[in-house]
Amino acid sequence: MIRTNPSTTMLLAAVPYLLLSMSQDVTFTTIVQHDGSGLRQFVASCLENRKEDVTKRIREASPHYDVEHCQIGPGQIAIIRNWRPTGLDKLTEKGVSLQITDIAQQPLSLFTYYDWSEQIQIHRDTATEVEKEGQQKAVLRYILQMPGTILPQTLSTGGQVENDRAVWELTGDEEQYTLKAQSRKVRWGYLLILIYVLGFIIFQLVSYTERRIKNRPRRI
């Protein structure tokens, strides 16, 4: 898909302080599609008597999505929400951005670039000392999947590439984290057109050379 302008989509993921203290196994997965759409998956494990509270906290962490699917199983809650681009250069929320650099910005490049940036805020609210200790021990695993290949050198502090995905493990030691990553995807359609054009030019040059050789006067 060729875009005429860079696309920016804004999202928001604010992690409530108590979500980590109530559930020490939390995973946020963000999947970005080539057209700028995507989905979020929020998964948390918890005790049976805390399911209602944890579900509420997960929904608080993603208030700007429509709930697409919610699955509550034994000791685990999973909520999947998706988004679609609202138009070119549109910003809908603060904290998260997706920038797509395609053929319009870099017409000579063989790649489309995707730049992701997100600020994860851990709201502390009024937690007890026990909750603070639990939150500090808990780890939030953030997984980012983007089109093409993620470039390891572009990952922000603490990020690493695992199975073609960027992964961060965030703790309660900080109130805010900034996560950044860039990926690139080969423009196969553009590449095929380029190969065809080059092949056509080479064919014409070869044909022209052969005609010149055939029409060259022979010495008697």
N, C-alpha and C positions, 0 to 999 in steps of 0.2 A: 504494500500500500504506500503510495507516494503522497506525502503531505506537503502543502505549499508554504506552511509556516511552522515554527516550533510549537509544540503543544505543551501546556503546563496544566497539570491536574493537582489539586491540593486536597489532602486528606488530613486526618487528625487521629492520633492514638495517644491518649493521656491515661497512664496507668495509675489507678487509685492505689494509694499506699496500702490499704488493707487487703487488696487482692493478693499481693505477694505474701502477706503474713498469714492469710487464711489458706493459701494454696502454694506450696513450695515447688510446684511443678507447673509452670506456665509457659506456653509457647505461642508466639504470634507469628504467623506465616503470611507474607505478602507475595502475591504472584502478579507480576506485571505482564500484560499481553503486548504484542507488537503495535497495536493501534492505540495504546494508551489506556485501555480498559484493564480491569483486573479484579482480584478478590482478596479478602482478608479471611483468615481462619484463626480463631481464638480458641485455644484448648487449655483447660486447667483441670488438675486432679484435686480432689478434696474429699473430706469426710462426708458421709451421707447427710448429717445434720447441718452441713454448711452449704449445701447445694444452692439453696435459694439466695443466700447472701453472695456467693461466688458468681452466680448467673447475673445478679444485679450489677456487680462490680465489672464484669466483662462488658455488659451493655453500656455502662458508664464510660468504658475505655474506647467505645466506638459509637458515639451518639449521632453521627452524621450519615449513617447508612440505614437502608431498609433491611430488616432481618429477612434473609433468604432461606436460612435453614438453621434450626436449633436442635441439637441432639443431646439428650441427657441420658447417660448410661451409668452403670455401677461405678461410682467413684470418679466419674469424669464428665465434663461438660464441654461441648464443642459448638461454636457458633460460626457460621460462614456468612459473610456479607460481601457484596460486590459493588463496584462502581463503574460508571461509564463516563468517558470524556464529555464535558458539557459544551465544548467548542474550542476553537483555537485561542490560545493566550488567555484562558479563563482561570481565575483564581477563586476558589470557593472557600478554602479554609486556611488558617495559618499553621505553619509548622512542618508541612510535608509538601514536597514538590517533585514532579516528574517532568524532565525536559527531554524532548526528542529532537535530535538533530538529524535531518534527513537530506534528501538530494537537493532540496531547494537551498539549503545553507551551505552544503559542501558538494557541489555537482560533480567534482572530479574524484570524490572518495568512493571506495568500493564498500563502505560500511555505513550503517545507520547507528548512531550512538544514543544510548539511553542513560540519562543522569538522574539518579535518585538521591534525595536528601530528606531526612526526617528527624524531627526533634521529639524524643521520648521524654515526657515529664512524669515523674513519680510524685503524685500529690500525697503529702504526708498527713494532712488533716489533723485530727486530735487522736493520735494512737497512744495506747498504753505502753509501758516499758516492755511488757511481755510481747506485745505486737511489734514493737520496734526491733526487738531481738530477732523475732521470727522473720521479719522483713529483710533484715540485714543478712540473714543466712540464706534466704531464698534466692533463686536465680531465674531471671526471665530470659528465655531463649528466643531470640528474634531471628527469623529466617526470611531472606529476600531472594526471590527467583525472578530473573529478568530475561528478556529475549536475547538470544545469541550467547556470547561468552562474557562472563564477568571478569573484568581486569583486576587482578589482585592488588596491583599497586595503587588503585584508586580507592580502596576501602579505607574508611576512617578507623581511628584507633580501636584495637581490640577485635576487628573483623578478620575473618579468614574464609577461604573458599572451601566448601565441602560438597562434593557431588554436584558441582556446577551451580551451587547456591552460596550466597554470602550469609555468614552466620555470626551473630554476636551473642555473648552471654553477659547480661546486665544484672548487676546486683543493686541493693539499696544503698550503696555507699555514696551515690550521687543523686541529686534531685533532677538532673537533666542530662540526657545523652544526645549527641548529634551523630546520626548514622548516615554515611555517604557511600555510594558505589556507582560505578559506571560499567556498562556493558556495550558490546558492539555486535551487530548482526550483519552478515554478508548480504549485500543487495543482489540476490541471485538473478532477478529479472534484469536489473541494470547490467550485470556482468555478462549475461547471455547476449543482450543487445550489443554490448561493446565487442564481444567476440565475433558476433555476426558481422558488424561493421568492419572490423579489422580483417576478417576473412574475405569479405567482399573486396576491400581495397587491395589485398594481396592477390586475389584472383584476377582483378583488373590489371594490376601491374604485370603479372606473369603473362596474361593474354596479350597485353600490349608489347611486351618484350618478344614473345614468340612471333607476333605479326611482323615486327621490325626485322627479325632474323630472316623470316621467309621472304620478305619483300626487298631484302638487301640485294643489290645487283651482284651477280657472280662474275668473277674475273675469268676472262677467256685465256 
